[in-house]
């Protein structure tokens, strides 16, 4: 299969390691006196389940999971302060297990109280100041083995998300690649905790962050320091555990 083409091949077992967390903690406010942006995601009521169409993997009758539609959601935000020169979008999950040994293992459970780290799912910066919305599929139209290329797009500059490092760390040669822009949820199917996905939008006072090729979320957040005029977020929850999905009324 050629790079950056949507896959139709059978879901590989090793993809289940995709929910491994990178070292990190949830991004904090980058300025003390920030205005508030109102952020909405199509099909999502705040703190309610994300639709399956936004997921990197979805439940399956056999093998627990299969590739998801992986559509980037339609997202909209209120206009930033008058000094806004660009926007950035960072989507993250603070509920990824810090220890992957029990993840997606038959007969094992990732318990609710298991220590957690942050997984970044969407890194998009340098969106023009005139942009206050992206349509569905703007940054991901399908699950793409080996990832979508980072770099310039018509709507902004893609950084790499955490799938990039995870597949390298786990030596998953069938999935390795630079995963640019958006790739949605794929939490462990044996996790007792529903995962929370924060779609965070930042209004910045500079038109470009001047980031090097292949930058990640940590580098983007560092470059934003001192330039954030406003921020806002919408939060959705997602799970692949049948028990948790039942409680969330996802089926």
N, C-alpha and C positions, 0 to 999 in steps of 0.2 A: 504493500500500500504506500502511496506517495505521502510525503510529509504534508501536514496541514490539511488533509482531506478528511471529511467525516468518516468514521469507521463504521463498517457493517459486519465486522468479524465478530466471532464469538467472544464474549466477555472473559478476559483472562483472570484467573484466580488471584494473581498477585496484585490486581488493582485494588483489592480490599485493604491494602496497606496505605491507600491514599489518604486516609484520615489521620495519619501520623502528624503530630504537631511539631512545628518548629519552635526553637527557643524564642520566647517573647512573651509579652504581656499586652493586654488590650491597650490600644492607643488612648492617651489621655488628651484633655484639652491642651491646645498648643498656645493659647493666649488667655490671660486672665479676664479680660473684658471683651467678650465676644457677643456679637448679635446672634440671633437664632434664625436658622433657615428651617423652613417647613419642607420636609422630604416625604414624598409618597411613592410607593411601589405598586404598580398595577396588580390587582388581584390579592393584595395583602392588607389586612387590617392589622394595626400595630400590635405586636406581641402575639400574633396568631400564626397558624401554619402557613408556610410557603407552599405555593402550588408545585406539584411534581415537575411541571415543565421547566422550572428553573434549576433542576437538580442535575448534578454530574452523574449520579447513579440513583436508580429507583428500585423498589422492591421487585423481586422475581419469585415465581413459584418454586423454581429449583435454583440452587446455588445462592439463594438469599438476595442477590442484587444483579442488576444488568445495567448497561449504559442508559443514561437519562437523556432527555432532549437537550439539556444544557443551554437553554436559551437565556441570554442576558435579559433581565426584565425591563419593561418600560418603567423609567424612573423620572420623576419630576421634582423640582425644588423651587422655592421662592427666590426671587431676585436678591442678590447680595447688596451690601451697602454701596454707595455711589463710587467709592474708591476701588471696587472689585475689578480686577484685571484678568482673572481666570478662576476656574474651579478645579477641584480634584475629587475623585471618588475612591474611597477605600472601603471595601467590604471585608469584615472579619468575623471569625467564630472564636469566642474565648473559651469554648467548652471542649476543645479537642484534648484527648487524654495525653498526659505527659509521658506515660509509659505505654508502649504499644504491645507489650507481650501478650496480653489477653484479648487484644482487639480481633474481632472476626474469627474467633477460635471456637470450634464446636465444643460444647460442654463447658465453656467459660463465660464469664459475665464481666463487663466493665461496669463496676458498681458506681452508683450515683456520686459517692464521695471521693472517687478517684481523683488525684491531683490533675489539674488541667493547665493547658497552655493555649496560645493563640495561633490560629491558622488563618492566613490571608487568602481570600478568594477573588478579589477584584482590586486591581491597581491601575488607575487611569488618571492621568494628570494633564495639565495644560489645555483643559477645555476652554474655549473662548468665552469671554465675559458675556457675550450675547446669548450663550447657550444656557437654557434652564430646563432642558428635558432631553432624554434619549428614548427612541422607540424600542420596542421589544426586538431583540436580535441585533441591535446595533453593534454590540461588542462580542457576541457569540451566537451563532446560528445553529450549532450542533456540537455534540461531543466530538472532539478531534484528538485522535491518538497522536501523541508526541507534541501536542499543544498548538495553539495559534501563535503566530510570530509576534514577539514584542516589537515596539517601535511606533512610528507615526501611523495614525489612522485619520480618516476624514473628521473624526470627532474629538481626538485627543491623542496623547502619547501613552502607549501601553507599557507598564512595567510587568515584571514576572510575578506570578502568584506562588503560593506555597507548594503547589503540586510540582513545580520545577525542582525544588530541593528534595522533596519527599521521594520522588521516583529515583533520583540520583542516590540518596542515602540508602535506599532499600535495594539498590542495584537491579531495578526493574527495567531490563533492557527493552521489553515489549512496550513500555510506556514512557521511557526517558525522553526528555525534550525540554524546550523552553516554552512554558505555559504562560503566554502573554494575555493580559487583560482579564476577562471574566471566565471562571469555571466554578460551577455551583456546588452545592452540598453533596457530600458522600461520607456521612458519619458512620462509625462502626455499627453494624446491624445488631450487635449484642450489647449496646450501651443503654444503661437504664436512664440516662439523663437526656432530655431533649436538648438539641443544640440551638443556640441563639445566633442569628446572622444579622449583623449590624451594617446596614447600608448608610455609610457616613459621607456627607458632602461637605467640602470646605470651600469657602470663598476666600480668595487670596489677593493680596495687593500687588502682585507681580504677574506678568503675562506668561512667563515660563520659569520652571524650576531649574533649568539648565542641568538636568540629570544625565549621567553617562548611559550609554546603551546597556540594556539588561539590568537596569536598576530594580530593586525590590521595594516592598512596602516600608521597611525600616528606613531605607535611604530616602524615600519620598517624604516620610513623616519628619525626618531630620531636616530635610531641605525646606519644609514648610515653617519651621520654627521662626517666630517673629514676623510671619507674613499672613497669619490667619485673621481675617476680619469677622468671619461668621462661620458657624457650623450647625449641622442638624443631622438627624438620622431617623431611619425607619428600621424596625426590628421585626424579623420573622423567625419562627421556630421550625425545625425539621428533624425528622427521625426516620431511620430505616428499621427500627425495632418494631415488630408487630404489636407487642404489648403497649409500647409508648404511642404508636400511631393510633391505636384504639382509644387511648385516653385523650388524645388530641383531636379525635374525630377526623382523622386524615383519610380514612378508607371510605 
